[in-house]
Structure formats: structure tokens, C-alpha cells
Amino acid sequence: MMNNLALKKHLAQPKTSWQLCLLAALGGVASAAIVILFTFSIKELQNLYLVLSANYINSDLVSRMLLPIIGALVILLSAMLTGYQYLRTGIPFVLHRLKVAYGVMPLRNTVNQFIGSTLAIASGFSVGREGPAVHLGAACSSYIGNKLHLPFNTVRTLCACGIAAAISASFNTPIAAVIFVMEVILREYKVYIFIPIMIAALVGSMITQGVYGPAHQYEFFDKIDLTVVHYPILMLFGIALGILASIFNKNLTTLIAYSSQFSLKRRLLIAALITGICSAFVPAAISTEIQFSHFNTEFSQPVIMVLLLLLAKLLMTITALGLGIPGGIIGPILVIGAISGVVAAEAVVPFLPGEHLPTDYALMGMAGFMAATLNAPLAALLAVVELSGQLEVIVPAMLVISTACVSSGQFFKNRSVFVMQLEVQNLLYRQPPIEKTLQRIGVLAAMNTTFELVSDTNINALSNRYLKDEGRTLLISRALDQPGLFIWHQARVSEDNSVQSFDNHPLIAIDSRATLAEAYNALSDARRGAVYIYQHDKSKILGILPFAHIRRFLLEGNTKS
């Protein structure tokens, strides 16, 4: 069995290993467990005042208006107890923490996410479960890595594993969860992290199926009837979804920026008031559960009522998320896409064949609107395939997704709503290519452990030691005037292999959990010298990492000569 340091050195490498897979599975269990607890809490809270969970339609008008206001007041009370400065939550905050802290989440933010989102969803706000699930899953898995003092590149991978497990546990869609993490969260595809993330998603799905069974809330979709004759209409529908996604993203981020000048109390109460008014007149819009739109797919409502439902849902979602109600965005955008599909189906029913056009177009709307809003075409495609359980949706969904993304991005300059939220909130998320590359490997995997602490630092003694060992061992000494400082004596060698002089480089201390990115930043100004690696005690050197080794990794992909 590997000892603790050897295990950490192994995990510091950008490679797939059974140890990393085991940690991913452990993180998947923890993430799925907290998501199930989160879902259970919402349902139990709803059961206190609803006959059926998430069924607000049969509630009386006064209850529908007062419920969001009561929810907002309780959210404010919770925020007051836990700290207003810890209110940033959701997927944008996770992206920010991946940039600045390798995905490690502050405890109070996580508590606010759990309590605030439970109250918001149970109160009928137009927010979803998946954003909080991503935050909670990331917090659980990264906590495990942080508690075990694992290298930060491993903590980052575990954070991604927790997110995949959480999404898979929320929707029972393991494949879409993996692609979502790669496409939206990490924004890169690397084999060595793909397998651990896939294992975590599988664990999340298995636990959910064990608790709730294999069924999910989207099983009412019937076998699609879309044929080639529908494709021109689907292309036009995709363009319309791209326009709608652009409008949605722009208005949401504009509201976030504008509302930042108001107090949290005012923002939440305005969101509650708008939600209450909309739900009073359009009861179906109060929930983010997709089943509520099922009655529309049977055309039991006039098209004007479906359009009104679409407008109400857009308004409620934009105001809830834009004014700071804690919750996710994916659930509402799936519902908005489904309603848009019902509207489109109403327009084509008299002209095109098909028995299930409402559900077919609702499914296409979900795919196109999600893809254009999140700028995640592959994740959206796989999501609707898994949610519907039909491979037949692939071709028409690809057509809608492609036209929606192209029209949204090229003609309206739309981007991922998460990126737009991060920018208006001034949260860091971008990573320079060099930093992203260097964060993949920990300093433990790259450090040089062949060093010697010398006491005699005159040039003759150093030259004898250097030549005797043929320069394989790095010569390190303690600074006489600063007991906590170490000096690396780097030899200058002539062509005849004789030592001419030594350059003395003060070594910079770097924690053993750090990645090459931290070491590079410490040495980038001088572009020479080295750092020394320590674990807990700065007076004990584990290894040396010269700047030349970091540069070699960037140029050649390895740190060894």
C-alpha cells in the first residue's frame, strides 16, 4: 500500500489511476446523497401546504400570491443568520471558485445554497434544482479532497466529479452530466479526467435509481413523429429559439447589473411580488416541473393562453434569477423551451402530419433553447436523448440545436449565460492557456528530490561536490542571516565541464498541494531560480522545482531531462 506522500505524488500527475477513480466514486456518493437530501427537503416542505408536491395550480389565489413573499422573507432571515457576504451561489459561482480556489467552496455559501434554494423552489419561484445541485455536489467532493490535503489538481478533478454526480442524481442522465461538466464547467476534454467524471456520474445515477427507481419526470414523451417534411420548419424554429435565447440572456444579465445598486431585501421582495402576481393570473407558471406543460401538449388551452404562459415564465425566471433568488437556471430554460415548442406545434398542426407534434416540438424546444442559452450544444443534445429515451430525436434535435446556436451566436452575439453572469458580477473565470496547462500537474509530480543540504558554501567545496556527483544532485544551503531561507547554488559550467562560478538563488516556499501554475507565478518575473516544496513544515524540504523544469513542461510536455 502506498504511503501518504507517495499517494499524493501519484495523484499529482495528470493521469487516470484507480486511486483517483476510487476518490471520484466516493465523491459521487457524497454528492448524490446531498442532492437526494436537497430534493427530499423540497418535497417535504411542499407537502406542508400542497395536496400534491409541486402542484400549485389547485391552490387558491391568495396562497399563490403570498407564498413567494413568505419564502423571500424566510430566505432573508436565513441570509441574515449565515452572513450576507456568502450569498453568491450556483453554477457561475462554481465556475469562479474553480478559477480562484480549484473548486473549494466556502461552507457558508454552501449552507446558503441548500437552505435558500430549498425555500425558493418550495415557495414557487421560477428557479431550478440543478444549479444548487451543482454547487452542493462541487462542495461535497472538493471538501473530501481538501480534507485529505490532496494536490489541488486532484481537488479540481474531484470538484468536477461531484458536479457530474449531482447532475446525474438530479435528472438521472449520466451521459449528459459528463458532457455538461466537460463542455460547460471545465470547457476541455481530457481523457485522464473523463473516466473519473464518468464513474462519479454513474454512481450518482445508480444512487438516484436506488432511491426513486429508474423513472424520471420526462417519461411522458411519446415516440416522435418528426419526418423530413418537418425539417424546414424545425430550422425556422431553431432560429426563433436562438433569438429568444439572446433576448433571455441579455435581459437577465442587464437586470443583474442594474439591480446591484439596490439592497438584497428590496430585490428579493420585488422578485416575490412579480412571482406572486404572475402566478395569480397564470397558475401553471409557478412551477419549474416540466409536467405542468403536459396539459398544453394536448391542446386543452387556446394558443393565446400558451403564449401568455410563455411570457409569464420568461418574466418570472428573469426577475427571480436577476434579482438574486437562489436557484438554478437549467430547469426553467427547459420549461421555457418546452412551452415554445408547444406554440410552434400549434402553428404547424394544420399543415404537417403527426400524432404527437406538441410533445415532439416541446422536446425540440427544450434542446434548442438549452443549447443556445448555455452555449452547450452537445450537452443539450444528450440531455434530450436521455430524458426522452429516444435515439430518434438525434437528427431533428441536431438540426434545431445547430440553427439555434448559429443564429444566436453569430447574428446576436449571444454567449453562455453563465459567462455573461460572471462578467456582470465581476467574478474571475478566465484562465490563460499557460495557467490552465500548468494547473493539470501538481508540484509533487514534477519536483526534483535529488538535492543535498550543504554547510560549506565556499566555491571550492561546492565545485568538488558538484563535479564528484556530475551535477546530478542540487546543492542547497541555509541562509546564515535568515534561518528560514534556503539557497540553491546553481553551477555555471564551461564547455570543458569545469565549474566557473555558482549563481545563488533564494528558494521560494511552495506548499505541496500546489500546482505548477503557482510555482510558475512565483518565478515568472525573474524567469530563473527555483521553488522548494514543503508539507506542513517550511523547514523541511521535500523537493526542488527549478524554473527550467517548468519551462520544459510547457515546451515538451514533461519536466524531466
Long-range contacts (C-beta under 8 A, 24 or more apart in sequence): 5-444, 5-535, 5-542, 8-149, 8-150, 8-151, 8-442, 8-444, 8-512, 9-442, 9-444, 9-445, 10-445, 11-150, 11-151, 11-154, 11-442, 12-151, 12-153, 12-154, 12-441, 12-442, 12-443, 12-444, 12-445, 12-446, 13-441, 13-442, 13-445, 14-153, 14-190, 14-192, 14-440, 14-441, 15-192, 16-191, 16-192, 16-193, 16-195, 16-196, 20-154, 20-157, 20-196, 21-195, 21-196, 21-199, 23-144, 23-145, 23-150, 23-154, 23-158, 23-161, 23-196, 24-141, 24-157, 24-158, 24-161, 24-196, 24-197, 24-199, 24-200, 24-203, 25-199, 25-200, 25-203, 26-144, 27-140, 27-141, 27-144, 27-145, 27-158, 27-161, 27-162, 27-165, 27-200, 28-141, 28-161, 28-162, 28-164, 28-165, 28-199, 28-200, 28-201, 28-202, 28-203, 28-204, 28-207, 29-165, 29-203, 29-207, 30-140, 30-141, 30-143, 30-144, 30-162, 31-136, 31-137, 31-138, 31-140, 31-141, 31-161, 31-162, 31-163, 31-165, 31-166, 31-169, 31-200, 31-204, 32-137, 32-165, 32-166, 32-168, 32-169, 32-203, 32-204, 32-207, 32-208, 33-140, 33-207, 34-114, 34-136, 34-137, 34-140, 34-166, 35-133, 35-136, 35-137, 35-165, 35-166, 35-169, 35-170, 35-204, 35-208, 36-169, 36-207, 36-208, 36-211, 38-114, 38-117, 38-118, 38-129, 38-132, 38-133, 38-136, 39-129, 39-170, 41-114, 41-118, 42-118, 42-121, 42-122, 42-129, 45-118, 45-119, 45-122, 46-122, 54-287, 54-289, 54-291, 55-287, 56-124, 56-279, 56-283, 56-286, 56-287, 57-283, 57-284, 57-286, 57-292, 59-283, 61-280, 64-124, 64-276, 64-279, 64-280, 64-283, 64-286, 65-276, 65-277, 65-279, 65-280, 66-276, 67-123, 67-124, 67-276, 68-123, 68-124, 68-125, 68-271, 68-272, 68-273, 68-275, 68-276, 68-279, 69-269, 69-272, 69-273, 69-276, 70-123, 71-119, 71-120, 71-122, 71-123, 71-124, 71-125, 71-272, 72-123, 72-268, 72-269, 72-271, 72-272, 72-325, 73-269, 74-119, 74-123, 75-115, 75-116, 75-119, 75-120, 75-268, 75-325, 75-326, 76-264, 76-265, 76-268, 78-112, 78-115, 78-116, 78-119, 79-112, 79-116, 79-264, 82-108, 82-111, 82-112, 82-115, 83-108, 83-112, 84-264, 86-111, 86-112, 87-112, 87-116, 87-264, 87-324, 87-326, 88-425, 88-427, 89-113, 89-116, 89-117, 89-131, 89-132, 89-135, 89-326, 90-131, 90-132, 90-134, 90-135, 90-326, 90-327, 90-328, 90-329, 91-131, 91-134, 91-135, 91-184, 91-185, 91-328, 91-329, 91-418, 92-418, 92-421, 92-422, 92-425, 92-427, 92-429, 93-135, 93-427, 94-134, 94-135, 94-138, 94-159, 94-163, 94-185, 95-185, 95-418, 95-422, 95-427, 95-429, 96-422, 96-427, 96-428, 96-429, 97-138, 97-159, 98-156, 98-159, 98-185, 98-186, 98-429, 99-428, 99-429, 99-430, 99-431, 100-428, 102-142, 102-152, 102-153, 102-155, 102-156, 102-159, 102-439, 103-138, 103-142, 103-155, 103-156, 103-158, 103-159, 103-160, 104-142, 104-143, 104-146, 104-155, 104-159, 105-135, 105-138, 105-139, 105-142, 105-143, 107-139, 109-135, 109-139, 110-135, 110-136, 110-139, 112-326, 113-139, 113-326, 116-326, 116-327, 117-326, 117-327, 117-328, 120-320, 120-325, 120-326, 120-327, 121-288, 121-327, 123-272, 124-275, 124-279, 124-286, 124-287, 125-271, 125-272, 125-275, 125-316, 125-320, 125-325, 125-327, 126-275, 126-285, 126-286, 126-288, 126-313, 126-316, 126-317, 126-320, 126-332, 127-288, 127-317, 127-320, 127-321, 127-325, 127-326, 127-327, 127-328, 127-329, 127-331, 127-332, 128-288, 128-327, 128-328, 128-329, 128-330, 128-331, 128-332, 128-334, 129-170, 129-288, 129-327, 129-328, 129-331, 130-166, 130-167, 130-170, 130-171, 130-328, 130-330, 130-331, 131-327, 131-328, 131-329, 131-330, 132-326, 132-327, 132-328, 133-166, 133-167, 133-169, 133-170, 133-328, 134-163, 134-166, 134-167, 134-185, 134-328, 136-166, 137-162, 137-163, 137-164, 137-165, 137-166, 137-167, 137-169, 137-204, 138-162, 138-163, 138-166, 141-165, 141-200, 149-513, 150-513, 151-442, 151-443, 151-444, 151-445, 151-512, 151-513, 151-514, 151-515, 152-439, 152-442, 152-513, 152-514, 152-515, 153-439, 153-440, 153-441, 153-442, 153-515, 154-442, 155-513, 156-439, 157-193, 157-196, 157-197, 158-196, 160-185, 160-186, 160-193, 160-197, 161-196, 161-197, 161-199, 161-200, 162-200, 164-197, 164-198, 164-200, 164-201, 164-204, 165-200, 165-201, 165-203, 165-204, 166-204, 167-201, 167-204, 168-200, 168-201, 168-202, 168-204, 168-205, 168-208, 169-204, 169-205, 169-207, 169-208, 170-208, 171-216, 171-383, 171-386, 171-387, 172-205, 172-208, 172-209, 172-212, 172-214, 172-216, 172-386, 173-205, 173-216, 173-382, 173-383, 173-386, 173-387, 174-198, 174-201, 174-202, 174-204, 174-205, 174-386, 175-201, 175-382, 175-385, 175-386, 176-379, 176-382, 176-383, 176-385, 176-386, 176-387, 177-201, 177-204, 177-205, 179-378, 179-379, 179-382, 180-376, 180-379, 180-383, 183-376, 183-378, 183-379, 184-374, 184-376, 184-379, 184-416, 184-418, 188-436, 190-440, 216-387, 217-289, 217-290, 217-291, 218-290, 218-387, 218-388, 219-389, 220-291, 220-294, 220-359, 221-359, 221-362, 221-363, 221-387, 221-388, 221-389, 221-390, 222-356, 222-359, 223-356, 223-390, 223-392, 224-356, 224-359, 224-360, 224-363, 224-388, 224-390, 224-392, 224-393, 224-396, 225-353, 225-354, 225-355, 225-356, 225-357, 225-360, 226-354, 226-360, 226-364, 226-392, 226-396, 227-353, 227-354, 229-352, 229-353, 230-348, 230-352, 230-354, 230-396, 231-396, 231-399, 233-344, 233-348, 233-352, 234-364, 234-396, 234-399, 234-400, 234-403, 235-399, 235-400, 235-403, 237-341, 237-344, 237-361, 237-364, 237-365, 237-368, 237-400, 237-403, 238-368, 238-399, 238-400, 238-401, 238-402, 238-403, 238-404, 238-407, 239-403, 239-404, 239-407, 240-340, 240-344, 241-337, 241-340, 241-365, 241-368, 241-369, 241-372, 241-400, 241-404, 241-408, 242-368, 242-372, 242-403, 242-404, 242-405, 242-406, 242-407, 242-408, 242-409, 242-411, 242-412, 242-414, 243-407, 243-408, 243-412, 244-336, 244-340, 244-369, 244-372, 245-369, 245-372, 245-373, 245-404, 245-408, 245-414, 246-372, 246-408, 246-412, 246-413, 246-414, 248-314, 248-317, 248-318, 248-333, 248-336, 248-373, 248-417, 249-373, 249-414, 249-415, 249-417, 249-420, 250-414, 251-318, 251-322, 252-317, 252-318, 252-321, 252-322, 252-417, 252-420, 252-421, 253-322, 253-417, 253-420, 253-421, 253-423, 253-424, 254-322, 255-318, 255-319, 255-322, 255-323, 256-321, 256-322, 256-421, 256-424, 256-425, 257-424, 259-322, 259-323, 259-324, 260-425, 264-324, 267-323, 267-324, 268-323, 268-324, 268-325, 270-319, 270-323, 271-319, 271-320, 271-322, 271-323, 271-324, 271-325, 274-315, 274-316, 274-319, 275-316, 275-319, 275-320, 278-312, 278-315, 278-316, 279-316, 281-312, 282-308, 282-309, 282-312, 284-309, 285-309, 285-312, 285-313, 285-316, 286-316, 288-331, 288-332, 288-335, 290-334, 290-335, 290-338, 292-335, 293-335, 293-338, 293-339, 293-342, 293-362, 296-339, 296-342, 296-358, 297-342, 297-345, 297-358, 297-359, 297-362, 298-358, 299-346, 299-358, 303-343, 303-346, 306-339, 306-342, 306-343, 306-346, 307-343, 309-339, 310-336, 310-339, 310-340, 310-343, 313-339, 329-373, 329-417, 330-370, 330-374, 333-369, 333-370, 333-373, 333-374, 334-366, 334-369, 334-370, 336-369, 337-362, 337-365, 337-366, 337-367, 337-368, 337-369, 337-370, 338-362, 338-363, 338-365, 338-366, 339-365, 340-365, 340-369, 341-365, 341-366, 360-396, 363-388, 363-393, 363-397, 364-393, 364-396, 364-397, 364-400, 365-400, 367-393, 367-397, 367-400, 367-401, 368-397, 368-400, 368-401, 368-403, 368-404, 369-404, 371-401, 371-404, 371-405, 372-401, 372-404, 372-405, 372-407, 372-408, 372-409, 372-414, 373-416, 373-417, 374-416, 374-417, 374-418, 375-405, 375-409, 375-414, 375-415, 375-416, 375-419, 376-416, 377-401, 377-402, 377-405, 434-520, 434-554, 435-517, 435-520, 437-554, 438-515, 438-516, 438-517, 438-519, 438-520, 438-550, 438-553, 438-554, 439-515, 439-516, 439-517, 440-515, 441-515, 441-516, 441-553, 441-559, 442-512, 442-513, 442-514, 442-515, 442-516, 443-510, 443-512, 443-514, 443-515, 443-516, 443-518, 443-519, 443-531, 443-533, 443-543, 443-545, 444-512, 444-533, 444-542, 444-543, 445-559, 446-516, 446-545, 446-549, 446-550, 446-553, 446-559, 447-533, 447-542, 447-543, 447-544, 447-545, 448-474, 448-543, 448-544, 448-545, 448-546, 448-549, 449-542, 449-543, 449-544, 450-474, 451-475, 451-476, 451-541, 451-543, 451-544, 452-476, 453-477, 453-478, 453-541, 454-489, 457-487, 457-489, 459-499, 459-501, 459-502, 462-489, 462-491, 462-499, 462-502, 463-491, 463-499, 466-491, 466-499, 467-497, 467-499, 474-530, 474-544, 474-546, 476-507, 476-532, 476-541, 476-544, 479-506, 484-538, 484-539, 486-532, 486-541, 488-529, 488-530, 488-544, 488-546, 490-546, 505-529, 505-530, 507-531, 507-532, 507-544, 508-532, 509-534, 509-538, 510-534, 510-545, 511-535, 512-542, 516-545, 516-550, 516-553, 519-545, 519-550, 520-547, 520-550, 523-547, 523-550
